[in-house]
Amino acid sequence: MSLDPLLPLIQVILVDLMLAADNAIVIGLAAASVPAALRPRVIMLGIAAAAVLRILFALVTVQLLQIVGLVLVGGLLLLWVCWKLWRELREVSKANSDNTESKPTEKSVGQAIFQIVLADVSMSLDNVLAVAVIAREHPGIL
């Protein structure tokens, strides 16, 4: 019995695990801005929504690859998400260093989940492209 049929599946799993770390960081950053009692709910709903979107994104990858400038748009979207997260982290840091009673504005569950989904979609392009290249001859693996 040969491992040749399993090699693309193993490659897809390893690539996806390696490229998913940035997504986990964004989920943590977005969840940190909601009240502590709601964080587990935000994390689970954000991951579920991001997973569904990633599956849908993977299904249309071939068509998306034909769109000129898609990588640029994804990069600009990711830059915007990172800028927003950085500003929020600065606001939290400033509020903590001022030792005042003012608390940074907390996000609602919906806002945090939207931020997770938006960041995941913009950051998933590399994951989806890598997986699509590996599994291009094995659509069942994709």
C-alpha positions as CSV (number, residue, x, y, z in Angstrom):
1,M,0.0,0.0,0.0
2,S,1.4,3.3,-1.1
3,L,1.2,6.7,0.6
4,D,0.9,8.5,-2.7
5,P,-2.9,9.0,-2.5
6,L,-2.6,10.4,1.0
7,L,0.3,12.7,0.3
8,P,-1.9,15.6,-1.0
9,L,-4.2,15.3,2.0
10,I,-1.2,15.4,4.4
11,Q,0.2,18.4,2.6
12,V,-3.1,20.2,2.7
13,I,-3.4,19.6,6.5
14,L,0.1,20.7,7.2
15,V,-0.1,23.9,5.1
16,D,-3.4,24.9,6.6
17,L,-2.1,24.4,10.1
18,M,1.0,26.4,9.4
19,L,-1.0,29.3,7.8
20,A,-3.8,29.4,10.4
21,A,-1.7,30.9,13.2
22,D,-2.4,34.5,12.0
23,N,-6.1,33.8,12.1
24,A,-5.9,32.6,15.7
25,I,-4.2,35.8,16.7
26,V,-6.9,38.0,15.2
27,I,-9.6,35.9,16.8
28,G,-7.9,36.5,20.2
29,L,-7.5,40.2,19.6
30,A,-11.1,40.7,18.6
31,A,-12.4,38.6,21.5
32,A,-10.2,40.6,24.0
33,S,-12.3,43.6,23.3
34,V,-15.6,42.1,24.5
35,P,-16.7,41.6,28.1
36,A,-15.0,38.5,29.6
37,A,-18.2,36.6,30.1
38,L,-19.0,36.8,26.3
39,R,-15.5,35.9,25.1
40,P,-16.1,32.1,24.7
41,R,-19.3,32.8,22.7
42,V,-17.5,35.3,20.5
43,I,-14.6,32.9,19.9
44,M,-16.9,30.0,19.0
45,L,-19.2,32.0,16.8
46,G,-16.3,33.7,15.1
47,I,-14.5,30.5,14.4
48,A,-17.7,28.9,13.1
49,A,-18.5,31.8,10.8
50,A,-14.9,32.0,9.6
51,A,-14.8,28.2,8.9
52,V,-18.0,28.4,6.9
53,L,-16.7,31.3,4.9
54,R,-13.4,29.6,4.3
55,I,-15.1,26.5,2.9
56,L,-17.2,28.7,0.6
57,F,-14.1,30.7,-0.3
58,A,-12.3,27.5,-1.2
59,L,-15.1,26.3,-3.4
60,V,-14.8,29.3,-5.7
61,T,-11.0,29.7,-5.6
62,V,-10.6,28.8,-9.2
63,Q,-12.9,31.6,-10.3
64,L,-11.4,34.0,-7.9
65,L,-7.9,33.4,-9.2
66,Q,-9.1,34.7,-12.6
67,I,-9.9,38.2,-11.1
68,V,-7.2,40.6,-11.7
69,G,-6.1,42.6,-8.6
70,L,-7.7,40.3,-6.1
71,V,-4.5,39.8,-4.1
72,L,-4.1,43.6,-3.9
73,V,-7.6,44.1,-2.7
74,G,-7.2,41.3,-0.1
75,G,-3.9,42.9,1.1
76,L,-5.5,46.3,1.4
77,L,-8.4,44.8,3.4
78,L,-5.9,43.1,5.7
79,L,-4.0,46.3,6.1
80,W,-7.3,48.1,7.2
81,V,-8.2,45.4,9.7
82,C,-4.7,45.5,11.2
83,W,-4.9,49.2,11.5
84,K,-8.2,49.0,13.3
85,L,-6.9,46.3,15.7
86,W,-3.7,48.3,16.4
87,R,-5.7,51.5,17.2
88,E,-7.9,49.5,19.6
89,L,-4.9,48.0,21.3
90,R,-3.3,51.5,21.7
91,E,-6.6,52.7,23.2
92,V,-6.6,49.9,25.7
93,S,-2.9,50.4,26.5
94,K,-3.4,54.2,26.9
95,A,-6.4,53.7,29.2
96,N,-4.4,51.3,31.4
97,S,-1.4,53.6,31.6
98,D,-3.5,56.6,32.5
99,N,-4.7,54.9,35.6
100,T,-8.1,56.5,35.2
101,E,-11.6,55.2,35.7
102,S,-12.3,55.5,31.9
103,K,-12.5,52.2,30.2
104,P,-11.9,51.6,26.5
105,T,-15.1,51.1,24.6
106,E,-16.1,47.5,24.5
107,K,-17.4,45.8,21.4
108,S,-20.6,44.0,21.1
109,V,-20.6,40.3,20.2
110,G,-21.8,41.2,16.7
111,Q,-19.0,43.7,16.2
112,A,-16.4,41.3,17.4
113,I,-17.7,38.4,15.2
114,F,-17.9,40.7,12.2
115,Q,-14.2,41.7,12.8
116,I,-13.2,38.1,13.1
117,V,-14.9,37.1,9.9
118,L,-13.6,40.1,8.0
119,A,-10.0,39.5,9.2
120,D,-10.3,35.8,8.4
121,V,-11.6,36.3,4.9
122,S,-8.8,38.8,4.1
123,M,-6.2,36.6,5.7
124,S,-7.5,33.3,4.3
125,L,-6.5,34.0,0.8
126,D,-3.0,32.6,1.3
127,N,-4.4,29.5,3.0
128,V,-7.0,28.9,0.2
129,L,-4.5,29.5,-2.6
130,A,-1.9,27.1,-1.0
131,V,-4.5,24.4,-0.5
132,A,-5.9,24.9,-4.0
133,V,-2.5,24.5,-5.6
134,I,-1.8,21.3,-3.6
135,A,-5.2,19.8,-4.2
136,R,-5.8,21.0,-7.8
137,E,-5.7,17.5,-9.1
138,H,-7.7,16.1,-6.1
139,P,-10.9,18.1,-5.8
140,G,-12.2,15.8,-3.1
141,I,-9.3,16.9,-0.8
142,L,-10.1,20.6,-1.5
